[in-house]
């Protein structure tokens, strides 16, 4: 965000009627930083829980349960925010439900899963 903030020209997008009269603060709010932060916290908690529960500890440990709980709560909060914000959301619903977006997301997820399996097991093998 810092790199983008300092490298963009001052008159970026000023030809668009939607953002013509916006200040920098209003322009940055269009990126939905609160939604991005909540999503970041949610994903980090999920990854920590998966790492701790499957790798270094037991699934019944309090830190694993707490991480999963924080993930669930922040994920629900993020989903509710996305619904309420509509077109101003981090991931607008009308973009997410397009077949091309869903198809490319599924393709990337499955391709990444296959690649992750290979880079995990090849060194062991």
N, CA, C and O atoms as a GROMACS GRO file, in nm:
protein
  500
    1UNK      N    1   0.083  -0.119   0.000
    1UNK     CA    2   0.000   0.000   0.000
    1UNK      C    3   0.087   0.124   0.000
    1UNK      O    4   0.056   0.222  -0.069
    2UNK      N    5   0.195   0.121   0.077
    2UNK     CA    6   0.283   0.237   0.084
    2UNK      C    7   0.347   0.267  -0.050
    2UNK      O    8   0.354   0.382  -0.092
    3UNK      N    9   0.394   0.163  -0.118
    3UNK     CA   10   0.456   0.180  -0.249
    3UNK      C   11   0.355   0.238  -0.348
    3UNK      O   12   0.386   0.330  -0.423
    4UNK      N   13   0.234   0.184  -0.348
    4UNK     CA   14   0.131   0.233  -0.439
    4UNK      C   15   0.095   0.377  -0.405
    4UNK      O   16   0.079   0.460  -0.494
    5UNK      N   17   0.083   0.406  -0.276
    5UNK     CA   18   0.046   0.541  -0.233
    5UNK      C   19   0.146   0.645  -0.281
    5UNK      O   20   0.108   0.752  -0.329
    6UNK      N   21   0.276   0.613  -0.270
    6UNK     CA   22   0.377   0.712  -0.306
    6UNK      C   23   0.410   0.713  -0.455
    6UNK      O   24   0.468   0.810  -0.503
    7UNK      N   25   0.375   0.609  -0.529
    7UNK     CA   26   0.409   0.606  -0.671
    7UNK      C   27   0.295   0.651  -0.762
    7UNK      O   28   0.318   0.675  -0.881
    8UNK      N   29   0.174   0.662  -0.710
    8UNK     CA   30   0.064   0.708  -0.793
    8UNK      C   31   0.071   0.860  -0.813
    8UNK      O   32   0.106   0.933  -0.721
    9UNK      N   33   0.037   0.906  -0.932
    9UNK     CA   34   0.034   1.051  -0.951
    9UNK      C   35  -0.082   1.114  -0.875
    9UNK      O   36  -0.179   1.046  -0.839
   10UNK      N   37  -0.072   1.244  -0.850
   10UNK     CA   38  -0.175   1.314  -0.771
   10UNK      C   39  -0.310   1.318  -0.842
   10UNK      O   40  -0.413   1.326  -0.775
   11UNK      N   41  -0.312   1.314  -0.972
   11UNK     CA   42  -0.437   1.329  -1.046
   11UNK      C   43  -0.493   1.195  -1.096
   11UNK      O   44  -0.568   1.193  -1.193
   12UNK      N   45  -0.456   1.086  -1.032
   12UNK     CA   46  -0.501   0.955  -1.079
   12UNK      C   47  -0.653   0.943  -1.073
   12UNK      O   48  -0.715   0.972  -0.971
   13UNK      N   49  -0.710   0.902  -1.181
   13UNK     CA   50  -0.853   0.876  -1.187
   13UNK      C   51  -0.941   0.998  -1.174
   13UNK      O   52  -1.061   0.985  -1.152
   14UNK      N   53  -0.887   1.114  -1.187
   14UNK     CA   54  -0.968   1.235  -1.168
   14UNK      C   55  -1.062   1.259  -1.286
   14UNK      O   56  -1.147   1.348  -1.279
   15UNK      N   57  -1.048   1.182  -1.391
   15UNK     CA   58  -1.141   1.197  -1.502
   15UNK      C   59  -1.271   1.121  -1.477
   15UNK      O   60  -1.372   1.148  -1.542
   16UNK      N   61  -1.270   1.027  -1.383
   16UNK     CA   62  -1.390   0.951  -1.350
   16UNK      C   63  -1.483   1.037  -1.265
   16UNK      O   64  -1.439   1.100  -1.169
   17UNK      N   65  -1.609   1.040  -1.301
   17UNK     CA   66  -1.706   1.120  -1.227
   17UNK      C   67  -1.727   1.068  -1.085
   17UNK      O   68  -1.760   1.144  -0.994
   18UNK      N   69  -1.709   0.938  -1.067
   18UNK     CA   70  -1.733   0.878  -0.936
   18UNK      C   71  -1.630   0.922  -0.832
   18UNK      O   72  -1.664   0.938  -0.715
   19UNK      N   73  -1.507   0.943  -0.874
   19UNK     CA   74  -1.403   0.978  -0.777
   19UNK      C   75  -1.343   1.116  -0.801
   19UNK      O   76  -1.237   1.149  -0.747
   20UNK      N   77  -1.408   1.194  -0.881
   20UNK     CA   78  -1.352   1.324  -0.919
   20UNK      C   79  -1.331   1.417  -0.800
   20UNK      O   80  -1.228   1.483  -0.792
   21UNK      N   81  -1.425   1.425  -0.709
   21UNK     CA   82  -1.415   1.520  -0.600
   21UNK      C   83  -1.368   1.460  -0.469
   21UNK      O   84  -1.384   1.522  -0.364
   22UNK      N   85  -1.310   1.340  -0.472
   22UNK     CA   86  -1.269   1.273  -0.350
   22UNK      C   87  -1.134   1.323  -0.300
   22UNK      O   88  -1.045   1.356  -0.379
   23UNK      N   89  -1.119   1.329  -0.168
   23UNK     CA   90  -0.989   1.357  -0.109
   23UNK      C   91  -0.909   1.227  -0.106
   23UNK      O   92  -0.961   1.120  -0.138
   24UNK      N   93  -0.780   1.236  -0.066
   24UNK     CA   94  -0.698   1.116  -0.060
   24UNK      C   95  -0.753   1.016   0.041
   24UNK      O   96  -0.752   0.896   0.016
   25UNK      N   97  -0.801   1.065   0.154
   25UNK     CA   98  -0.855   0.976   0.255
   25UNK      C   99  -0.979   0.903   0.204
   25UNK      O  100  -0.995   0.783   0.226
   26UNK      N  101  -1.067   0.975   0.136
   26UNK     CA  102  -1.185   0.911   0.078
   26UNK      C  103  -1.146   0.813  -0.032
   26UNK      O  104  -1.209   0.709  -0.049
   27UNK      N  105  -1.042   0.847  -0.107
   27UNK     CA  106  -0.995   0.760  -0.214
   27UNK      C  107  -0.937   0.630  -0.157
   27UNK      O  108  -0.963   0.522  -0.210
   28UNK      N  109  -0.860   0.640  -0.048
   28UNK     CA  110  -0.804   0.522   0.017
   28UNK      C  111  -0.915   0.436   0.076
   28UNK      O  112  -0.906   0.313   0.074
   29UNK      N  113  -1.020   0.498   0.129
   29UNK     CA  114  -1.133   0.423   0.186
   29UNK      C  115  -1.204   0.339   0.081
   29UNK      O  116  -1.268   0.239   0.115
   30UNK      N  117  -1.194   0.376  -0.045
   30UNK     CA  118  -1.254   0.296  -0.152
   30UNK      C  119  -1.189   0.159  -0.162
   30UNK      O  120  -1.250   0.065  -0.215
   31UNK      N  121  -1.065   0.145  -0.112
   31UNK     CA  122  -0.997   0.016  -0.113
   31UNK      C  123  -1.041  -0.074   0.001
   31UNK      O  124  -0.999  -0.190   0.008
   32UNK      N  125  -1.124  -0.024   0.091
   32UNK     CA  126  -1.179  -0.098   0.205
   32UNK      C  127  -1.068  -0.157   0.292
   32UNK      O  128  -1.056  -0.279   0.304
   33UNK      N  129  -0.988  -0.071   0.354
   33UNK     CA  130  -0.877  -0.122   0.436
   33UNK      C  131  -0.924  -0.200   0.559
   33UNK      O  132  -0.853  -0.290   0.604
   34UNK      N  133  -1.039  -0.167   0.614
   34UNK     CA  134  -1.088  -0.239   0.733
   34UNK      C  135  -1.128  -0.382   0.692
   34UNK      O  136  -1.097  -0.477   0.764
   35UNK      N  137  -1.195  -0.396   0.580
   35UNK     CA  138  -1.230  -0.529   0.533
   35UNK      C  139  -1.107  -0.613   0.501
   35UNK      O  140  -1.103  -0.732   0.530
   36UNK      N  141  -1.006  -0.549   0.442
   36UNK     CA  142  -0.882  -0.621   0.410
   36UNK      C  143  -0.811  -0.662   0.538
   36UNK      O  144  -0.754  -0.772   0.544
   37UNK      N  145  -0.812  -0.579   0.639
   37UNK     CA  146  -0.748  -0.612   0.766
   37UNK      C  147  -0.820  -0.728   0.835
   37UNK      O  148  -0.756  -0.819   0.888
   38UNK      N  149  -0.952  -0.726   0.835
   38UNK     CA  150  -1.029  -0.835   0.896
   38UNK      C  151  -1.003  -0.966   0.821
   38UNK      O  152  -0.990  -1.071   0.884
   39UNK      N  153  -0.997  -0.960   0.689
   39UNK     CA  154  -0.968  -1.080   0.610
   39UNK      C  155  -0.827  -1.130   0.640
   39UNK      O  156  -0.806  -1.251   0.649
   40UNK      N  157  -0.732  -1.040   0.654
   40UNK     CA  158  -0.595  -1.078   0.685
   40UNK      C  159  -0.587  -1.148   0.821
   40UNK      O  160  -0.522  -1.252   0.833
   41UNK      N  161  -0.653  -1.092   0.922
   41UNK     CA  162  -0.654  -1.154   1.055
   41UNK      C  163  -0.718  -1.293   1.048
   41UNK      O  164  -0.670  -1.387   1.110
   42UNK      N  165  -0.826  -1.304   0.973
   42UNK     CA  166  -0.895  -1.432   0.961
   42UNK      C  167  -0.806  -1.539   0.898
   42UNK      O  168  -0.797  -1.650   0.948
   43UNK      N  169  -0.740  -1.505   0.789
   43UNK     CA  170  -0.656  -1.602   0.720
   43UNK      C  171  -0.534  -1.639   0.805
   43UNK      O  172  -0.495  -1.756   0.810
   44UNK      N  173  -0.473  -1.541   0.871
   44UNK     CA  174  -0.359  -1.571   0.958
   44UNK      C  175  -0.399  -1.664   1.071
   44UNK      O  176  -0.326  -1.758   1.102
   45UNK      N  177  -0.514  -1.641   1.132
   45UNK     CA  178  -0.560  -1.730   1.240
   45UNK      C  179  -0.585  -1.871   1.188
   45UNK      O  180  -0.554  -1.968   1.257
   46UNK      N  181  -0.641  -1.883   1.070
   46UNK     CA  182  -0.664  -2.016   1.013
   46UNK      C  183  -0.531  -2.087   0.987
   46UNK      O  184  -0.516  -2.204   1.021
   47UNK      N  185  -0.436  -2.017   0.928
   47UNK     CA  186  -0.307  -2.079   0.898
   47UNK      C  187  -0.232  -2.116   1.026
   47UNK      O  188  -0.168  -2.221   1.031
   48UNK      N  189  -0.238  -2.031   1.127
   48UNK     CA  190  -0.175  -2.064   1.255
   48UNK      C  191  -0.238  -2.187   1.317
   48UNK      O  192  -0.168  -2.275   1.367
   49UNK      N  193  -0.371  -2.194   1.314
   49UNK     CA  194  -0.439  -2.310   1.372
   49UNK      C  195  -0.402  -2.438   1.297
   49UNK      O  196  -0.380  -2.541   1.360
   50UNK      N  197  -0.394  -2.432   1.166
   50UNK     CA  198  -0.356  -2.550   1.088
   50UNK      C  199  -0.212  -2.590   1.113
   50UNK      O  200  -0.180  -2.708   1.120
   51UNK      N  201  -0.125  -2.491   1.128
   51UNK     CA  202   0.015  -2.521   1.156
   51UNK      C  203   0.033  -2.580   1.296
   51UNK      O  204   0.100  -2.682   1.314
   52UNK      N  205  -0.027  -2.516   1.395
   52UNK     CA  206  -0.013  -2.564   1.532
   52UNK      C  207  -0.083  -2.696   1.554
   52UNK      O  208  -0.029  -2.784   1.620
   53UNK      N  209  -0.203  -2.712   1.500
   53UNK     CA  210  -0.279  -2.834   1.524
   53UNK      C  211  -0.224  -2.955   1.452
   53UNK      O  212  -0.231  -3.066   1.504
   54UNK      N  213  -0.172  -2.935   1.334
   54UNK     CA  214  -0.126  -3.050   1.258
   54UNK      C  215   0.023  -3.074   1.266
   54UNK      O  216   0.069  -3.185   1.240
   55UNK      N  217   0.100  -2.971   1.302
   55UNK     CA  218   0.244  -2.987   1.297
   55UNK      C  219   0.313  -2.990   1.431
   55UNK      O  220   0.384  -3.086   1.461
   56UNK      N  221   0.296  -2.888   1.512
   56UNK     CA  222   0.376  -2.876   1.633
   56UNK      C  223   0.300  -2.910   1.761
   56UNK      O  224   0.361  -2.916   1.868
   57UNK      N  225   0.173  -2.930   1.755
   57UNK     CA  226   0.098  -2.955   1.877
   57UNK      C  227  -0.022  -3.044   1.854
   57UNK      O  228  -0.032  -3.115   1.754
   58UNK      N  229  -0.112  -3.039   1.950
   58UNK     CA  230  -0.232  -3.121   1.947
   58UNK      C  231  -0.352  -3.033   1.912
   58UNK      O  232  -0.352  -2.913   1.940
   59UNK      N  233  -0.453  -3.090   1.852
   59UNK     CA  234  -0.571  -3.015   1.810
   59UNK      C  235  -0.653  -2.965   1.929
   59UNK      O  236  -0.732  -2.872   1.914
   60UNK      N  237  -0.635  -3.024   2.047
   60UNK     CA  238  -0.712  -2.982   2.163
   60UNK      C  239  -0.643  -2.872   2.244
   60UNK      O  240  -0.696  -2.830   2.347
   61UNK      N  241  -0.529  -2.825   2.200
   61UNK     CA  242  -0.459  -2.718   2.272
   61UNK      C  243  -0.542  -2.589   2.268
   61UNK      O  244  -0.609  -2.561   2.169
   62UNK      N  245  -0.537  -2.511   2.377
   62UNK     CA  246  -0.615  -2.387   2.382
   62UNK      C  247  -0.580  -2.287   2.272
   62UNK      O  248  -0.668  -2.218   2.221
   63UNK      N  249  -0.452  -2.278   2.236
   63UNK     CA  250  -0.415  -2.182   2.131
   63UNK      C  251  -0.472  -2.222   1.995
   63UNK      O  252  -0.506  -2.136   1.914
   64UNK      N  253  -0.480  -2.351   1.968
   64UNK     CA  254  -0.538  -2.397   1.841
   64UNK      C  255  -0.688  -2.369   1.840
   64UNK      O  256  -0.741  -2.320   1.740
   65UNK      N  257  -0.755  -2.401   1.947
   65UNK     CA  258  -0.900  -2.377   1.956
   65UNK      C  259  -0.928  -2.227   1.949
   65UNK      O  260  -1.023  -2.185   1.883
   66UNK      N  261  -0.846  -2.146   2.018
   66UNK     CA  262  -0.864  -2.000   2.012
   66UNK      C  263  -0.843  -1.947   1.871
   66UNK      O  264  -0.917  -1.860   1.826
   67UNK      N  265  -0.743  -1.998   1.802
   67UNK     CA  266  -0.717  -1.953   1.665
   67UNK      C  267  -0.832  -1.989   1.571
   67UNK      O  268  -0.874  -1.908   1.488
   68UNK      N  269  -0.883  -2.109   1.586
   68UNK     CA  270  -0.997  -2.150   1.503
   68UNK      C  271  -1.120  -2.064   1.536
   68UNK      O  272  -1.195  -2.026   1.446
   69UNK      N  273  -1.139  -2.036   1.663
   69UNK     CA  274  -1.253  -1.953   1.704
   69UNK      C  275  -1.241  -1.811   1.648
   69UNK      O  276  -1.338  -1.755   1.597
   70UNK      N  277  -1.122  -1.753   1.659
   70UNK     CA  278  -1.101  -1.618   1.604
   70UNK      C  279  -1.120  -1.619   1.453
   70UNK      O  280  -1.178  -1.526   1.397
   71UNK      N  281  -1.071  -1.724   1.386
   71UNK     CA  282  -1.092  -1.735   1.243
   71UNK      C  283  -1.241  -1.738   1.210
   71UNK      O  284  -1.286  -1.666   1.120
   72UNK      N  285  -1.317  -1.820   1.281
   72UNK     CA  286  -1.461  -1.832   1.252
   72UNK      C  287  -1.534  -1.699   1.274
   72UNK      O  288  -1.616  -1.659   1.192
   73UNK      N  289  -1.502  -1.632   1.383
   73UNK     CA  290  -1.570  -1.505   1.413
   73UNK      C  291  -1.533  -1.399   1.310
   73UNK      O  292  -1.620  -1.329   1.258
   74UNK      N  293  -1.403  -1.386   1.280
   74UNK     CA  294  -1.362  -1.282   1.184
   74UNK      C  295  -1.410  -1.314   1.043
   74UNK      O  296  -1.440  -1.223   0.965
   75UNK      N  297  -1.418  -1.442   1.009
   75UNK     CA  298  -1.469  -1.479   0.876
   75UNK      C  299  -1.617  -1.440   0.862
   75UNK      O  300  -1.658  -1.386   0.759
   76UNK      N  301  -1.695  -1.468   0.965
   76UNK     CA  302  -1.838  -1.431   0.964
   76UNK      C  303  -1.853  -1.279   0.958
   76UNK      O  304  -1.936  -1.228   0.884
   77UNK      N  305  -1.773  -1.208   1.038
   77UNK     CA  306  -1.778  -1.061   1.036
   77UNK      C  307  -1.742  -1.009   0.898
   77UNK      O  308  -1.808  -0.917   0.848
   78UNK      N  309  -1.639  -1.065   0.836
   78UNK     CA  310  -1.598  -1.021   0.702
   78UNK      C  311  -1.709  -1.049   0.600
   78UNK      O  312  -1.737  -0.963   0.516
   79UNK      N  313  -1.770  -1.165   0.606
   79UNK     CA  314  -1.879  -1.198   0.512
   79UNK      C  315  -1.997  -1.103   0.529
   79UNK      O  316  -2.055  -1.058   0.431
   80UNK      N  317  -2.032  -1.072   0.653
   80UNK     CA  318  -2.142  -0.978   0.678
   80UNK      C  319  -2.106  -0.840   0.624
   80UNK      O  320  -2.189  -0.772   0.564
   81UNK      N  321  -1.980  -0.797   0.646
   81UNK     CA  322  -1.937  -0.668   0.593
   81UNK      C  323  -1.946  -0.664   0.442
   81UNK      O  324  -1.987  -0.563   0.384
   82UNK      N  325  -1.908  -0.773   0.377
   82UNK     CA  326  -1.912  -0.777   0.231
   82UNK      C  327  -2.055  -0.763   0.181
   82UNK      O  328  -2.081  -0.695   0.082
   83UNK      N  329  -2.146  -0.828   0.250
   83UNK     CA  330  -2.288  -0.822   0.210
   83UNK      C  331  -2.343  -0.681   0.230
   83UNK      O  332  -2.413  -0.629   0.144
   84UNK      N  333  -2.311  -0.620   0.344
   84UNK     CA  334  -2.363  -0.486   0.375
   84UNK      C  335  -2.305  -0.380   0.282
   84UNK      O  336  -2.377  -0.291   0.237
   85UNK      N  337  -2.176  -0.389   0.252
   85UNK     CA  338  -2.109  -0.286   0.173
   85UNK      C  339  -2.143  -0.292   0.024
   85UNK      O  340  -2.124  -0.193  -0.046
   86UNK      N  341  -2.192  -0.402  -0.023
   86UNK     CA  342  -2.234  -0.412  -0.163
   86UNK      C  343  -2.119  -0.389  -0.260
   86UNK      O  344  -2.020  -0.462  -0.257
   87UNK      N  345  -2.132  -0.289  -0.346
   87UNK     CA  346  -2.031  -0.262  -0.447
   87UNK      C  347  -1.903  -0.200  -0.390
   87UNK      O  348  -1.801  -0.198  -0.458
   88UNK      N  349  -1.908  -0.152  -0.269
   88UNK     CA  350  -1.790  -0.093  -0.204
   88UNK      C  351  -1.710  -0.196  -0.125
   88UNK      O  352  -1.614  -0.160  -0.057
   89UNK      N  353  -1.747  -0.322  -0.132
   89UNK     CA  354  -1.684  -0.427  -0.053
   89UNK      C  355  -1.546  -0.462  -0.107
   89UNK      O  356  -1.509  -0.423  -0.218
   90UNK      N  357  -1.471  -0.537  -0.027
   90UNK     CA  358  -1.340  -0.586  -0.072
   90UNK      C  359  -1.356  -0.677  -0.193
   90UNK      O  360  -1.278  -0.668  -0.288
   91UNK      N  361  -1.453  -0.762  -0.189
   91UNK     CA  362  -1.485  -0.852  -0.300
   91UNK      C  363  -1.634  -0.837  -0.331
   91UNK      O  364  -1.717  -0.905  -0.270
   92UNK      N  365  -1.669  -0.748  -0.424
   92UNK     CA  366  -1.811  -0.728  -0.455
   92UNK      C  367  -1.876  -0.856  -0.506
   92UNK      O  368  -1.816  -0.931  -0.583
   93UNK      N  369  -1.998  -0.880  -0.463
   93UNK     CA  370  -2.068  -1.004  -0.497
   93UNK      C  371  -2.089  -1.017  -0.648
   93UNK      O  372  -2.081  -1.127  -0.702
   94UNK      N  373  -2.116  -0.906  -0.716
   94UNK     CA  374  -2.141  -0.918  -0.860
   94UNK      C  375  -2.013  -0.956  -0.936
   94UNK      O  376  -2.021  -1.005  -1.049
   95UNK      N  377  -1.898  -0.933  -0.877
   95UNK     CA  378  -1.773  -0.980  -0.937
   95UNK      C  379  -1.750  -1.127  -0.901
   95UNK      O  380  -1.713  -1.207  -0.987
   96UNK      N  381  -1.773  -1.162  -0.775
   96UNK     CA  382  -1.745  -1.297  -0.727
   96UNK      C  383  -1.834  -1.403  -0.793
   96UNK      O  384  -1.793  -1.518  -0.807
   97UNK      N  385  -1.954  -1.367  -0.831
   97UNK     CA  386  -2.045  -1.469  -0.886
   97UNK      C  387  -2.034  -1.487  -1.038
   97UNK      O  388  -2.110  -1.565  -1.095
   98UNK      N  389  -1.943  -1.416  -1.102
   98UNK     CA  390  -1.924  -1.435  -1.246
   98UNK      C  391  -1.860  -1.572  -1.271
   98UNK      O  392  -1.772  -1.615  -1.197
   99UNK      N  393  -1.907  -1.639  -1.376
   99UNK     CA  394  -1.856  -1.772  -1.405
   99UNK      C  395  -1.706  -1.772  -1.433
   99UNK      O  396  -1.636  -1.864  -1.391
  100UNK      N  397  -1.658  -1.671  -1.502
  100UNK     CA  398  -1.515  -1.667  -1.533
  100UNK      C  399  -1.430  -1.649  -1.407
  100UNK      O  400  -1.323  -1.707  -1.396
  101UNK      N  401  -1.478  -1.569  -1.314
  101UNK     CA  402  -1.406  -1.549  -1.187
  101UNK      C  403  -1.409  -1.678  -1.106
  101UNK      O  404  -1.307  -1.720  -1.052
  102UNK      N  405  -1.526  -1.740  -1.095
  102UNK     CA  406  -1.537  -1.866  -1.020
  102UNK      C  407  -1.451  -1.976  -1.083
  102UNK      O  408  -1.384  -2.051  -1.013
  103UNK      N  409  -1.456  -1.985  -1.215
  103UNK     CA  410  -1.377  -2.087  -1.285
  103UNK      C  411  -1.227  -2.066  -1.268
  103UNK      O  412  -1.153  -2.161  -1.244
  104UNK      N  413  -1.181  -1.942  -1.281
  104UNK     CA  414  -1.038  -1.916  -1.266
  104UNK      C  415  -0.993  -1.935  -1.122
  104UNK      O  416  -0.881  -1.979  -1.098
  105UNK      N  417  -1.079  -1.904  -1.026
  105UNK     CA  418  -1.046  -1.926  -0.886
  105UNK      C  419  -1.034  -2.076  -0.857
  105UNK      O  420  -0.940  -2.119  -0.790
  106UNK      N  421  -1.127  -2.154  -0.907
  106UNK     CA  422  -1.122  -2.298  -0.890
  106UNK      C  423  -0.998  -2.357  -0.957
  106UNK      O  424  -0.931  -2.442  -0.900
  107UNK      N  425  -0.969  -2.313  -1.077
  107UNK     CA  426  -0.852  -2.361  -1.151
  107UNK      C  427  -0.723  -2.328  -1.076
  107UNK      O  428  -0.636  -2.414  -1.063
  108UNK      N  429  -0.711  -2.206  -1.026
  108UNK     CA  430  -0.592  -2.165  -0.953
  108UNK      C  431  -0.578  -2.241  -0.822
  108UNK      O  432  -0.468  -2.281  -0.784
  109UNK      N  433  -0.690  -2.261  -0.753
  109UNK     CA  434  -0.686  -2.335  -0.626
  109UNK      C  435  -0.641  -2.479  -0.649
  109UNK      O  436  -0.554  -2.528  -0.577
  110UNK      N  437  -0.698  -2.546  -0.746
  110UNK     CA  438  -0.660  -2.685  -0.771
  110UNK      C  439  -0.518  -2.696  -0.825
  110UNK      O  440  -0.445  -2.788  -0.789
  111UNK      N  441  -0.477  -2.602  -0.910
  111UNK     CA  442  -0.339  -2.602  -0.959
  111UNK      C  443  -0.239  -2.578  -0.847
  111UNK      O  444  -0.134  -2.642  -0.842
  112UNK      N  445  -0.272  -2.486  -0.758
  112UNK     CA  446  -0.183  -2.460  -0.645
  112UNK      C  447  -0.177  -2.580  -0.551
  112UNK      O  448  -0.070  -2.611  -0.498
  113UNK      N  449  -0.289  -2.647  -0.532
  113UNK     CA  450  -0.290  -2.765  -0.446
  113UNK      C  451  -0.201  -2.874  -0.504
  113UNK      O  452  -0.125  -2.937  -0.432
  114UNK      N  453  -0.211  -2.896  -0.635
  114UNK     CA  454  -0.128  -2.998  -0.698
  114UNK      C  455   0.020  -2.960  -0.689
  114UNK      O  456   0.105  -3.046  -0.664
  115UNK      N  457   0.051  -2.834  -0.710
  115UNK     CA  458   0.190  -2.788  -0.701
  115UNK      C  459   0.243  -2.799  -0.560
  115UNK      O  460   0.359  -2.837  -0.540
  116UNK      N  461   0.162  -2.768  -0.461
  116UNK     CA  462   0.204  -2.777  -0.322
  116UNK      C  463   0.234  -2.921  -0.284
  116UNK      O  464   0.330  -2.947  -0.211
  117UNK      N  465   0.154  -3.013  -0.331
  117UNK     CA  466   0.180  -3.155  -0.304
  117UNK      C  467   0.314  -3.196  -0.363
  117UNK      O  468   0.391  -3.268  -0.299
  118UNK      N  469   0.342  -3.150  -0.484
  118UNK     CA  470   0.468  -3.186  -0.548
  118UNK      C  471   0.586  -3.125  -0.473
  118UNK      O  472   0.683  -3.197  -0.445
  119UNK      N  473   0.582  -2.999  -0.440
  119UNK     CA  474   0.698  -2.938  -0.374
  119UNK      C  475   0.714  -2.985  -0.230
  119UNK      O  476   0.822  -2.971  -0.173
  120UNK      N  477   0.609  -3.040  -0.172
  120UNK     CA  478   0.621  -3.097  -0.037
  120UNK      C  479   0.682  -3.237  -0.041
  120UNK      O  480   0.770  -3.268   0.039
  121UNK      N  481   0.636  -3.322  -0.133
  121UNK     CA  482   0.674  -3.462  -0.131
  121UNK      C  483   0.799  -3.494  -0.210
  121UNK      O  484   0.867  -3.591  -0.178
  122UNK      N  485   0.833  -3.417  -0.310
  122UNK     CA  486   0.952  -3.447  -0.390
  122UNK      C  487   1.080  -3.444  -0.306
  122UNK      O  488   1.162  -3.536  -0.318
  123UNK      N  489   1.102  -3.342  -0.220
  123UNK     CA  490   1.224  -3.347  -0.139
  123UNK      C  491   1.228  -3.466  -0.042
  123UNK      O  492   1.336  -3.519  -0.014
  124UNK      N  493   1.113  -3.507   0.007
  124UNK     CA  494   1.109  -3.622   0.098
  124UNK      C  495   1.138  -3.751   0.022
  124UNK      O  496   1.206  -3.840   0.072
  125UNK      N  497   1.086  -3.759  -0.100
  125UNK     CA  498   1.104  -3.878  -0.180
  125UNK      C  499   1.248  -3.890  -0.223
  125UNK      O  500   1.284  -3.985  -0.292
   0.00000   0.00000   0.00000
